[in-house]
């Protein structure tokens, strides 16, 4: 222009030189007029078309009235926000729906494909956000019971990580490993201090695991290594096929991820990213009324719905749960369940013991009766609160079984099968179903042990099973370490066996049963017989232990009362094993004699026969 100066001013008017002032810029600043930020406080401007109008004080004007701003040097168009409709009055009105936008310079809102896609994206991001939360976190209202089947503890609302269901706990390669049922969705945090995860185990029915805090190290997507709190390896053996791994809320944020999708972003990062995206989209859309809340709520509903669908139809049950369900169904179909009083009427046939092995051996493997009781017997009998014998159909006991719970269950099956076959094979063909045993694990109601033990030893189910029925004798399940003889309750059973052998003519006494045969019948292997003999030669029954000191003292006093001293009962037991070993020796000698006769070889002794064979 001509004659421009720094005192020149500009104003925003509908038409230059007339009307009310819309917005005044003031004097020129260097090369620009500054009108401020439109829409800010004091700078509200209605939508519409405006002219930029000029006033020059150098021409003798005061530039105080709109008439003096009569030179137009440009025009501007003030529009409403992209999803607001412009009314004739210049006001902006939000379209009624999230995915509506007005047409060009129109007050009518119509559905817009881009806006609709943005709303769908907002809903999808919200769904992912809530899905990440509901799958990784839980609000626990009650403290967890330590044992399966027990009632929850006290009311204590706590936000925790999602419990990871346990498929198996076992000692492998000197390390205690947890195999989870499906992906555990835990990752190592990249900080060495937090590379292991503090957890609490619950519901495993193992006294050394439940309610105890450990650290775990991620081995792979389905395996965790259990460590002590000082991060050293756990040295004790523990076996379980149930329970869950509990993770605190804070560690769930740091260590939860999605292994199945190979997504290694921790939950904290997932929630921050997804929440940020959701807020950004919501801020951009500026949803009218409660429509934004509805979109987010719809995402939360779908997330919860999908999670429930996964829980009900997609998530697979553990092998133990599946096997228990199938076995319980088979028992129910037989219809043999019957409640009976404690004592000799609660025996089980050999076949019922072997059925347990056949159906659960893929889980039991080399595990013992502690595992059987906690993981199989109690869950099976929990609905009716009965003993296993009552559940499958109780029978009168023919034999009483004395055993140590730490013996492998496989050994029980082998030993009882060989004993039953040795004593019943000549009498009946179906000896597996007609030979019955009273075994405390199966014959006692494991849900009411105090009732089974009674107030005195005469009231205990052990005593009643031996004294009140037609039991023929006691079968002691032995391994090469003769571990039952280190337990006080087995000592109690030996004491009752010795008494019955003296007082009852039909009672056949104590039989040593191994997985290779019955020592008293001479059909156990030489190696097993010699190992047991050496073990018993140095065994002192007074050193036997019990779970409670009260039981140990009670049994100790009974031994002193009945046998006067432990030396006496030690001598009686050694005599029994000596007689059993004599039978083994006779059996082996006869087998060798039969073999030499078959070979048509005559010799004075097996040793000389061997020498003659070598020199022939």
Protein Blocks (a to p, Z undefined) as FASTA:
>chain_A
ZZiafkbccdddfbghiajdfbdgbjaehjaccebjehiahiaccedddddddddfknop
ahlafklmmcccbdcdddddfkbccdfkopacddfbfkbccdehiabdcddfklmmmmmm
mmmmmmmmmmmmmmmgccdfbdcdfbghiacddddddddddddddfbdcdeehiacddde
djehiacdfbfklmpccdddehklpaklgopacddddfblmbccdddfkopacfbdcddf
edjddddfklmmmmgccfknopabdfklmmmmmmmmmmmmmmmnopghjllmmmmmmmmm
mmmmmmmmmmmmmmccdfklmmmmmmmmmmmmnopaccddedjklcccfklmmmmmmmmm
mmnmmacfklmmmmmmmmmmmmnopafklmnopaddfbdcdddfkbcfklmmmmmmmmmm
mmmmmmpmklmlmpccddfklmpcfklmmlmnombfklpmklmmmmmmccfbdcddddfk
ommmmpfklmmmmmmmmmmmmmmmklgbjadddfkbcfklopacfklmmmmmmmmmmccf
klpccfbfklmmmmmmmmmmmnopaklmmmmmmmmmmmmmmmmmmmmmmmmmmmmmmnop
acfbfklmmmmmmmZZ
